[in-house]
Amino acid sequence: MSDPTIPNRTALANPVTTTSRARVSPPSKHQLALMIWVCVFPTLTAINLALGDWLAPMSPVLRTFVLATVAVPIVIYGLMPHLHRLRVRLLSRG
C-alpha cells in the first residue's frame, strides 16, 4: 500500500504527468512530418560536416547508407522523444 501523503516519485521526476499526456492527442501527420524534418535536417548536416572528408571518396549509395545508419538512431532514440515531450508541454500549457 502507498501512503497518500508521500508524493509519487514518477510525478516528481517527470513534470509532464500522465494526466496531461492523456489530454494531448497524437501529432497529426503534418505535425509529425515537421517534427521529423526538424530532427533529421540538423542531424544530417552535422554528420556531413563532421564526417565529410571521410565520406567524400565513397560512392553515393555507400555514403547514404553510412549517413542513414548513423542518423536514424540519433533521431529516433535521441531527438524525437525530447521533441514529443516538448510538444506535449507546449500544447498542455494554457
Secondary structure, DSSP 8 states (H G I E B T S, - for coil): ---TTS--HHHHH-SS-HHHHHHS----HHHHHHHHHHHHHHHHHHHHHHHHHHHTTS-HHHHHHHHHHHHHHIIIIIIHHHHHHHHHHHHH--
